[in-house]
Amino acid sequence: MGKRPKEGVAASIRDFCADGFLVLRGAVAPDIVCACVEVIEKELRDRAVDPRDPATWTEPVVRFPCPEGPAFAAAGTSPALGEMYDALLGRGNWVQRAGVGGTLPVRFPSMRDPGDAGWHIDGSYDVDGKWWVNVHSRRRGLLALFLFTDVGAVDAPTEILVGSHLDVPRVLAPFGERGVFFGDVAGNLPASTFERPRARATGRAGDVYLCHPFLVHRATWPHLGSGPRMVAQPGIAQHEPFALRDGPGVCAVERAILRGLE
C-alpha cells in the first residue's frame, strides 16, 4: 500500500474522529498474510484442529495469543500502519512492537453461540486479574483488527456501533484514574448508543481496521461462511495515558475523548 497524500490522511482522521474507526485496505502485503496464515494454521493443528477438515471444527471459536515471528513482525510494522498510528496518536507517542500481538480468535462455521458476542469496549490494564479501563485510556491508544482471511458479511465479522466512542467518556469519567471493569461499561451506556448506525468489519485478507479504544463493538454469529475466519485484535499502546487537556498538540484519539466529555 502506497503512502497516502496528506489530504487523504486528513480526511481519514476526520472520519475516524466522527465514526470511531477507519480501515486501511491492503495494509499488509499478500505474501506476508500467507506466511502469517501458515503459522496460524500450525497453531490450530497443535490444538487438534485442522483448518482444512470441517470434521475437527467442534467449537465455534478457538482463541490464542497472536503468534510471534518474522511474518508477524512484518505485518505489525507495515509502513502504512506506522503512518496512520503517527497520524492518530502523534509521532513518538505510541509503542512499537516487533509483531502484531493481542488475541487471535479463529471463528469457524457454526450455528452455536460462541459465548463472546455481547456489546463491549476492550479493557486495557489488569486489576486483580480482570481487564479494566479508565477515561484516560491507560495503556491503549487504539484497537486494531488485522484481517488474515477474507471476511464477508456471513463470516461472523466484528460489528461496530458507529460513533459510539463519543458516548463512552461520560460513562468512564466518574470512575476517575482507577477506572472500572470493562464488562460494566456497556450496561451504563444510554439507550441511544445502541440505536446508532452499525457497520461490519468486512474486507480482504491484509486489511486492517483501526478503532478508537472506546468504540463499542461485538462479535457476531452465526458464522455462515465456508471456512475459518482469522482476525487478530491487538491494542496499540501509547507511552502515557491521555492527559485530556485541550491544546494544539492533542492527537485525534484524545480529541475524540474530549469531544465526548463536552
Kinemage of the C-alpha trace (Angstrom):
@kinemage 1
@onewidth
@group {chain A} dominant
@subgroup {mainchain}
@vectorlist {calphas} color= white
{ca met a 1} P 0.000 0.000 0.000
{ca gly a 2} L 1.496 3.346 -1.034
{ca lys a 3} L 1.897 6.418 1.120
{ca arg a 4} L -1.336 8.371 1.406
{ca pro a 5} L -1.481 12.005 0.221
{ca lys a 6} L -1.722 14.488 3.081
{ca glu a 7} L -5.288 15.387 2.154
{ca gly a 8} L -6.215 11.693 2.269
{ca val a 9} L -4.761 11.327 5.753
{ca ala a 10} L -6.612 14.449 6.932
{ca ala a 11} L -9.917 13.067 5.608
{ca ser a 12} L -9.234 9.736 7.302
{ca ile a 13} L -8.606 11.484 10.621
{ca arg a 14} L -11.868 13.451 10.305
{ca asp a 15} L -13.790 10.247 9.601
{ca phe a 16} L -12.058 8.483 12.495
{ca cys a 17} L -12.988 11.229 14.962
{ca ala a 18} L -16.634 11.137 13.835
{ca asp a 19} L -17.106 7.379 13.344
{ca gly a 20} L -14.568 5.897 15.739
{ca phe a 21} L -12.735 3.783 13.165
{ca leu a 22} L -11.107 3.684 9.757
{ca val a 23} L -9.876 0.898 7.515
{ca leu a 24} L -6.557 0.589 5.710
{ca arg a 25} L -7.171 -1.612 2.691
{ca gly a 26} L -4.214 -3.802 1.786
{ca ala a 27} L -2.146 -2.602 4.742
{ca val a 28} L -0.401 -5.987 4.942
{ca ala a 29} L 1.053 -7.401 1.726
{ca pro a 30} L -0.386 -10.690 0.371
{ca asp a 31} L 2.847 -12.671 0.762
{ca ile a 32} L 3.123 -11.615 4.402
{ca val a 33} L -0.523 -12.531 5.008
{ca cys a 34} L 0.077 -16.001 3.535
{ca ala a 35} L 3.112 -16.532 5.772
{ca cys a 36} L 1.084 -15.490 8.833
{ca val a 37} L -1.764 -17.840 7.909
{ca glu a 38} L 0.665 -20.760 7.676
{ca val a 39} L 1.729 -20.108 11.267
{ca ile a 40} L -1.864 -19.694 12.454
{ca glu a 41} L -2.793 -22.995 10.809
{ca lys a 42} L 0.079 -24.705 12.623
{ca glu a 43} L -1.196 -23.277 15.918
{ca leu a 44} L -4.607 -24.762 15.151
{ca arg a 45} L -3.161 -28.170 14.302
{ca asp a 46} L -1.259 -28.110 17.580
{ca arg a 47} L -4.698 -27.846 19.179
{ca ala a 48} L -6.071 -30.807 17.183
{ca val a 49} L -7.967 -28.527 14.802
{ca asp a 50} L -7.287 -28.997 11.097
{ca pro a 51} L -8.196 -25.764 9.291
{ca arg a 52} L -8.959 -27.808 6.156
{ca asp a 53} L -11.050 -30.543 7.820
{ca pro a 54} L -14.538 -29.418 8.952
{ca ala a 55} L -14.882 -32.608 10.999
{ca thr a 56} L -12.412 -31.108 13.500
{ca trp a 57} L -14.282 -27.806 13.836
{ca thr a 58} L -16.072 -28.804 17.014
{ca glu a 59} L -16.063 -25.345 18.664
{ca pro a 60} L -17.352 -22.088 17.180
{ca val a 61} L -14.183 -20.234 18.227
{ca val a 62} L -10.615 -21.181 19.118
{ca arg a 63} L -8.685 -18.398 20.790
{ca phe a 64} L -4.959 -17.984 21.426
{ca pro a 65} L -2.341 -15.214 21.616
{ca cys a 66} L -1.329 -13.963 18.196
{ca pro a 67} L 1.867 -15.821 17.240
{ca glu a 68} L 5.216 -14.087 17.043
{ca gly a 69} L 7.953 -14.487 14.448
{ca pro a 70} L 9.211 -12.827 11.266
{ca ala a 71} L 5.918 -12.891 9.347
{ca phe a 72} L 4.017 -11.209 12.173
{ca ala a 73} L 6.841 -8.736 12.726
{ca ala a 74} L 6.493 -7.725 9.078
{ca ala a 75} L 2.699 -7.465 9.388
{ca gly a 76} L 2.822 -5.383 12.546
{ca thr a 77} L 5.416 -2.945 11.214
{ca ser a 78} L 3.747 -2.245 7.868
{ca pro a 79} L 4.672 1.310 6.764
{ca ala a 80} L 1.004 2.111 6.113
{ca leu a 81} L 0.175 1.260 9.712
{ca gly a 82} L 3.052 3.274 11.147
{ca glu a 83} L 1.971 6.296 9.125
{ca met a 84} L -1.573 6.091 10.429
{ca tyr a 85} L -0.514 5.431 14.030
{ca asp a 86} L 1.515 8.633 13.795
{ca ala a 87} L -1.496 10.471 12.365
{ca leu a 88} L -3.925 9.274 15.037
{ca leu a 89} L -1.694 9.170 18.126
{ca gly a 90} L 1.155 11.518 17.285
{ca arg a 91} L 4.683 10.687 16.206
{ca gly a 92} L 6.646 9.103 19.041
{ca asn a 93} L 3.595 8.678 21.279
{ca trp a 94} L 2.843 5.024 20.555
{ca val a 95} L 4.708 1.865 21.484
{ca gln a 96} L 6.108 -0.029 18.512
{ca arg a 97} L 6.473 -3.769 18.972
{ca ala a 98} L 8.091 -6.285 16.651
{ca gly a 99} L 4.878 -8.096 15.810
{ca val a 100} L 1.102 -7.884 15.871
{ca gly a 101} L 0.285 -9.026 19.413
{ca gly a 102} L -3.073 -9.310 21.118
{ca thr a 103} L -5.510 -12.181 20.909
{ca leu a 104} L -6.349 -14.108 17.753
{ca pro a 105} L -9.816 -15.693 17.828
{ca val a 106} L -10.331 -18.078 14.921
{ca arg a 107} L -14.057 -18.463 14.239
{ca phe a 108} L -15.463 -21.490 12.464
{ca pro a 109} L -18.739 -22.015 10.599
{ca ser a 110} L -21.262 -22.825 13.328
{ca met a 111} L -24.795 -22.120 14.460
{ca arg a 112} L -23.721 -22.243 18.120
{ca asp a 113} L -23.471 -19.126 20.264
{ca pro a 114} L -19.709 -18.577 20.775
{ca gly a 115} L -20.371 -17.026 24.183
{ca asp a 116} L -18.485 -13.796 23.495
{ca ala a 117} L -20.869 -11.858 21.272
{ca gly a 118} L -22.006 -9.093 23.635
{ca trp a 119} L -21.520 -5.356 23.099
{ca his a 120} L -18.392 -4.089 24.852
{ca ile a 121} L -15.283 -1.963 24.750
{ca asp a 122} L -11.956 -3.654 25.376
{ca gly a 123} L -10.161 -3.406 28.699
{ca ser a 124} L -6.581 -2.190 28.721
{ca tyr a 125} L -4.934 -2.886 32.089
{ca asp a 126} L -5.074 -5.562 34.774
{ca val a 127} L -6.727 -5.074 38.154
{ca asp a 128} L -6.816 -8.219 40.301
{ca gly a 129} L -6.811 -10.465 37.252
{ca lys a 130} L -9.524 -8.560 35.367
{ca trp a 131} L -9.294 -6.118 32.462
{ca trp a 132} L -10.200 -2.556 33.375
{ca val a 133} L -10.420 0.741 31.507
{ca asn a 134} L -10.387 4.407 32.508
{ca val a 135} L -11.269 7.689 30.815
{ca his a 136} L -7.580 8.371 30.117
{ca ser a 137} L -7.406 5.063 28.187
{ca arg a 138} L -4.440 3.842 30.181
{ca arg a 139} L -2.192 1.546 28.097
{ca arg a 140} L -4.373 1.570 24.973
{ca gly a 141} L -4.258 4.121 22.195
{ca leu a 142} L -6.082 2.103 19.530
{ca leu a 143} L -7.723 -1.234 18.883
{ca ala a 144} L -6.590 -2.839 15.622
{ca leu a 145} L -8.334 -5.621 13.709
{ca phe a 146} L -5.924 -7.459 11.389
{ca leu a 147} L -7.815 -9.497 8.786
{ca phe a 148} L -5.700 -12.536 7.901
{ca thr a 149} L -8.524 -14.086 5.883
{ca asp a 150} L -11.218 -12.552 3.719
{ca val a 151} L -14.187 -11.629 5.920
{ca gly a 152} L -17.586 -11.269 4.292
{ca ala a 153} L -20.978 -10.443 5.751
{ca val a 154} L -21.674 -14.119 6.545
{ca asp a 155} L -18.260 -14.846 8.096
{ca ala a 156} L -19.013 -13.587 11.625
{ca pro a 157} L -17.441 -10.130 11.161
{ca thr a 158} L -16.960 -7.780 14.080
{ca glu a 159} L -19.937 -5.410 14.367
{ca ile a 160} L -19.377 -1.759 15.275
{ca leu a 161} L -21.692 0.909 16.682
{ca val a 162} L -20.640 3.883 14.566
{ca gly a 163} L -19.785 6.927 16.689
{ca ser a 164} L -20.259 5.083 19.994
{ca his a 165} L -16.773 6.108 21.155
{ca leu a 166} L -18.277 9.546 21.818
{ca asp a 167} L -20.755 8.122 24.356
{ca val a 168} L -18.223 6.222 26.468
{ca pro a 169} L -16.119 9.035 28.037
{ca arg a 170} L -19.041 10.377 30.098
{ca val a 171} L -19.623 6.874 31.485
{ca leu a 172} L -15.966 6.416 32.418
{ca ala a 173} L -15.301 9.889 33.829
{ca pro a 174} L -16.911 9.327 37.281
{ca phe a 175} L -14.576 6.370 37.902
{ca gly a 176} L -11.503 8.596 37.679
{ca glu a 177} L -7.955 7.264 37.439
{ca arg a 178} L -8.795 3.872 38.939
{ca gly a 179} L -11.361 3.143 36.239
{ca val a 180} L -13.840 0.301 36.020
{ca phe a 181} L -14.074 -3.315 34.879
{ca phe a 182} L -14.554 -3.236 31.106
{ca gly a 183} L -17.575 -5.528 31.286
{ca asp a 184} L -19.501 -2.964 33.334
{ca val a 185} L -19.283 -0.184 30.735
{ca ala a 186} L -21.889 -1.268 28.170
{ca gly a 187} L -24.626 -1.613 30.789
{ca asn a 188} L -24.177 2.027 31.790
{ca leu a 189} L -24.388 3.469 28.291
{ca pro a 190} L -27.530 5.350 27.251
{ca ala a 191} L -30.096 3.557 25.126
{ca ser a 192} L -29.271 5.933 22.275
{ca thr a 193} L -25.841 4.309 21.920
{ca phe a 194} L -27.451 1.080 20.756
{ca glu a 195} L -29.590 2.961 18.243
{ca arg a 196} L -26.516 4.246 16.416
{ca pro a 197} L -25.794 3.043 12.858
{ca arg a 198} L -23.999 -0.280 12.640
{ca ala a 199} L -21.054 -1.268 10.472
{ca arg a 200} L -19.371 -4.627 9.992
{ca ala a 201} L -15.620 -5.063 9.722
{ca thr a 202} L -15.579 -6.899 6.411
{ca gly a 203} L -12.805 -6.917 3.859
{ca arg a 204} L -9.982 -8.780 2.199
{ca ala a 205} L -7.077 -10.502 3.866
{ca gly a 206} L -4.477 -7.824 4.589
{ca asp a 207} L -6.976 -5.109 5.500
{ca val a 208} L -6.594 -3.568 8.957
{ca tyr a 209} L -9.273 -1.692 10.898
{ca leu a 210} L -8.042 0.931 13.356
{ca cys a 211} L -10.593 1.656 16.072
{ca his a 212} L -10.842 4.212 18.852
{ca pro a 213} L -10.209 2.412 22.169
{ca phe a 214} L -13.730 3.382 23.345
{ca leu a 215} L -15.549 2.099 20.260
{ca val a 216} L -18.404 -0.237 21.221
{ca his a 217} L -18.287 -3.463 19.211
{ca arg a 218} L -19.117 -7.145 19.375
{ca ala a 219} L -18.507 -10.481 17.738
{ca thr a 220} L -21.364 -11.714 15.535
{ca trp a 221} L -22.844 -15.139 14.995
{ca pro a 222} L -23.763 -17.494 13.496
{ca his a 223} L -20.779 -17.911 11.182
{ca leu a 224} L -22.459 -18.995 7.935
{ca gly a 225} L -19.347 -18.931 5.755
{ca ser a 226} L -17.365 -21.862 4.453
{ca gly a 227} L -14.029 -21.626 6.273
{ca pro a 228} L -12.160 -20.381 9.333
{ca arg a 229} L -12.157 -16.628 9.890
{ca met a 230} L -8.834 -15.354 11.272
{ca val a 231} L -8.654 -11.848 12.757
{ca ala a 232} L -6.067 -10.647 15.283
{ca gln a 233} L -7.186 -7.875 17.625
{ca pro a 234} L -4.246 -6.196 19.342
{ca gly a 235} L -4.255 -2.999 21.280
{ca ile a 236} L -1.816 -0.308 20.175
{ca ala a 237} L -0.351 1.118 23.372
{ca gln a 238} L 0.638 4.719 23.939
{ca his a 239} L 3.563 5.701 26.172
{ca glu a 240} L 1.425 7.811 28.519
{ca pro a 241} L -2.309 7.913 29.257
{ca phe a 242} L -4.160 10.768 27.591
{ca ala a 243} L -3.925 13.877 29.756
{ca leu a 244} L -7.291 15.153 28.470
{ca arg a 245} L -6.151 18.764 28.272
{ca asp a 246} L -7.128 20.572 25.103
{ca gly a 247} L -4.418 22.288 23.094
{ca pro a 248} L -2.607 22.366 19.766
{ca gly a 249} L -0.693 19.123 20.359
{ca val a 250} L -3.726 16.966 21.157
{ca cys a 251} L -3.897 13.855 18.966
{ca ala a 252} L -7.019 12.630 17.184
{ca val a 253} L -7.808 9.855 19.675
{ca glu a 254} L -7.576 12.226 22.645
{ca arg a 255} L -9.532 14.915 20.799
{ca ala a 256} L -12.420 12.468 20.365
{ca ile a 257} L -12.410 11.689 24.102
{ca leu a 258} L -12.540 15.403 24.892
{ca arg a 259} L -15.428 15.817 22.471
{ca gly a 260} L -17.273 13.005 24.254
{ca leu a 261} L -16.807 14.754 27.590
{ca glu a 262} L -18.365 18.019 26.397
